[in-house]
Amino acid sequence: MVNRVGILYHPMIEAALTEAKKLQDFLASSGAIAWLCSAWEGEKARAELDNTDLVLSVGGDGTILRSAQAVVPRPTPIIGINLGNLGFMTELSADEALKQLPRLLAGEGWIDERAMLEARLSTPGEEPPPTFHALNDVVVARGPTARLVRIEASINCQHLTTYKADGVILATATGSTGYALAAGGPILHPRSQDFLLVPITPHLSSSYKLVLPSETVVQLRVLAVHQATLSIDGHINLPLAGGAIITVKHSPHTIRFLRIHPQDAFYRSLEEKLKGKR
């Protein structure tokens, strides 16, 4: 039974707040308690999430990534309502939302559980090392200076290569249709537990892309003199100095999406979404 619903919306899209308020009114008329919060205010959202049964994310895939950061490590399911362009992770269009919500509130639908990555940042002199969880990707890339970075990569404590590149992407199956795809990586089934290692425009260094099993541990060591950047899901961005080590592995946490469309919808809609169609 869904009694309490959180609605996280994109604060820079006027239509997202309008849609969020419509959903709040609908939920109130259905007897549910609904609260609103900008998806960009993660701490405020996290304070509301206790005893919340469901989260509606109103915006696009970027809004879902921020909603996921607020929800983790809770098992609270998310429904994405798309006001953006691609909407790989969203489930409903704005036109569908009010029509389909009664079914979802009544217990229909299925849970689509997605793997995450855990990234631990070790910087000389900083203790304890901070840990992050990514639904889409972990990216180590060049900073504000337009110069290649050198990144030493190891897999399961075995040296792999030293990349001279714009950066390296480690992407989940969910993230395989994002930045990793733009950098030439393959598309994984969204519920795959494998993850990707994809270099970004490598120069005279290894250019192949790797599909890694879930038990793999990847270590990236920044060798560049110039500042690099660590990006988690595209919106947590931290400067990296030379010597920083990022250890990435399968996260113990997952994100759960509540779906109403058939389970084979990913393949049926893939071509349309890749071509930018609605």
N, C-alpha and C positions, 0 to 999 in steps of 0.2 A: 504494500500500500504506500503510495506517494503522498506524504503529508506536508513536506517542506521542500521547496524548490529554490535554488539560487539561479539568478539570471545575470550572466556576465556579458557585457556588451563592448563593442569597439567605440571608444569615446570620441574618435575623430570622424565618425560617419554618423551624420544626423539621423539617417534612417534607422540606424541600429538602436539608438535610444528610443525612437518612436515605436519600433517593433517590440523592444523590451517592455515598454509600458503596456502595450496591447496584450502581450503574453502575461504580464503581471495581473492585469484586470481579468483576463480569462481564467487564470488559475484561482484568483480570489473568488470568482463566481462559481468555481468548481469545488470550493471548500478547502483548497490548499493554501498554505502560507507561502508567499513568494517574496524574496528580497532581491534588490537590484544592486549591482556594483560594476564599476568600470573594470574590465579585464586587465587594465594597466595598473590597477591598485591591488597588487598581489597580497600584501600584508592585510589590508582591510578585508579582502575576500576570504583569506584563510581564517580570520577571526569569526566569520559567519558560517563556516562550513560544518562545524559540529552539528550533528543531528539533521543535516541536509541529506535528503534522499536522492536528489537528482540535480544536475547542473545543466542549464541551457546556455550554450555559447552562441551569441548573436554577432555575426560579422563574417569572417572567412577563416581560412586555415591559420593565419597568424593569430587570430583571436583564440582559436582552439589551443594553440601552443601555449599561450599565456594562461588560459584556463587550466590546462594540464599542470602547469607549474604550480598553480594555486591548490589544485586538488591533491597532488601527490604528497604523502604516501597513502591517502585515504582511498578506499575502493569505490567512492561515489561515481556513478556512471555519468557520462556527458552526452548530450545531444547537440550536435552542431547545426545551426540554422544559417544558411549561406546568404550573405549579402555581397560577397566578393566575386571573384572571377572563376577560379578553378574549382575550389571546394572539394579537394580530394578526401578530406577528413570529415567534411560536413555531411549530414544525413538528409536534411530537409531544406527546401527553398522557403522563402518567406511566405509564399502563397500556400505552401503545403502545411505550414506549422500548425495553424489553428485547426485544420481539418484532421491532422494525424495525432495531435497531442492527446485527445480523449482516449484513443486506443492505447497509447503508450502509458498513460496514467492508470489505465485499467489493467495493466500487466502484460499487454501484448508486446511483441518484439523479441529481439535476441541480443545477447551481449557479445560484442566484438572486442576481444582483449588484445592489446598491443604491447609489444616489448619496448623497453626503454634501455638507454645506455647510462652507465654511471661513469663520471669523469672526476678523478681526483687530481688536484693541482698541487704539485710540490715545488716550492720556490725556496732557494737558499735563504735561510734565516727566518722563514715563516713557519710557525707551528701553532696549532695543528693544521695540516693541509685541508683546505675547503673541498667539499664534495658536492657535485651537481648531478642532476638527473635530466636526461634529454629524451624527448619523444621523437624528435626529428633527427638532429645531428649534433655532433661535436666537431667544431672546425678550429684548426690551428692555422693561422694565416698571417700574411704580412700586415704590418700596422700602417700608420699614416704615410710612411716613406714608400714610394713606388719602386721597391727593390725586392728581389727574390729573398726568401728565407731558406735557411738550411735546417732541416728537421731530420734527426736521426730516429729511425723507426725500428722497434723490436717487437716480435710476436712471441709470446710465451717465453720471454727472457732470451730469445735467440735473435741476434741482429739480422734485420731484413735488408735495409738499405739506408742511405742518406739522401733524402729528397732535396733538390734545389728547385724550388717551385714557388708559386704564389701561396701555396698552403696545402693542407691535407684535410680531407673530410672523412669522418667516421659517421656513417649513417645507419639508422635502423631501417627495417623494411618499410615502415611508415615514411621515413625520410628519403627513401630511394626514388620517390617521384619528385623530389625538390631539387636542392642545390646539387646533390650528387648526380642526378640525371643530367643537369645542365653541364656538369663537368665530364660527362661521358660514361657514367656508371650505369649498371643494369637496373631493371625494375624487379624488385622482389615481391612475392605475394605479401599483402599487408600483414598477415598474421604469422609470417615466418619469424623464427627466432634468430636466424642468421643476421649478420650485419656486414656493412661494406667499408672498405678502405679505398679511398679514391684520391689520387693526387690532383692538384689544381694547376694546370698549365706547367708541367715539369719541364725544366731546361737541362738537356744533356744528363738526365737521370731517369730512373725507372718511371715508366708511364702506365704500366699495367694496373688494372683494378682488381681487387681481391674480394671474394665473398668468404666471410669468416664464420665458422660455427660459433654457437652461443657461448661455449666454454672458453673461447679465446680471450687472452689479455693482451692488449696493445699498449705499448709505451712509446710516447713521442717526446723527444728531448730537443729543445730549441737551441740551436748552435749560433744563430744569427747575432751579429753585433747590434743591428738595428732592431728596434722594438717590434715585437710580433703581437698578435691578438688571439685570445681564446674566446670563441663564441659558442654559447649554448642555446640551441634552438633559435638563433638569430637575434635574440633580444637581451641576453645576458652576455655582456662583452667586457673582457678584462685585459689589460695590457700584460704582455709577457716579456720578461727580460731574458737574455741569454742564460742558459743553465736551467731554465724552468722545465719540469717534467710533468707531462700529463699522462696519467694512467687510465685507460678506458676499458671497461668490461661490461658485460651484461648486467643490467640493474636488477636488484631483487624486487623492484616495484614495477607495476604495469599500469596502463591507463585503460579504462573500460568505457567503451562507447555503447550506448543503447541504440539499436538499429530497428527499423521497421521494413526497409526494403529487402528483397531477397538476397541471400548470401552470395550469389554469383553476380551481383550488380557491379562489382569492381571491374570485372573484365568487360562487361557489356558497355560500361560508360568510359572505359579507359581512353579509347581513341578520340572520343568527343572532347574529353577534358584536356588531352594533350594538344589538341588543335585549338583550344581556347573557346570551345562552344559551350553554351549553356545547356 
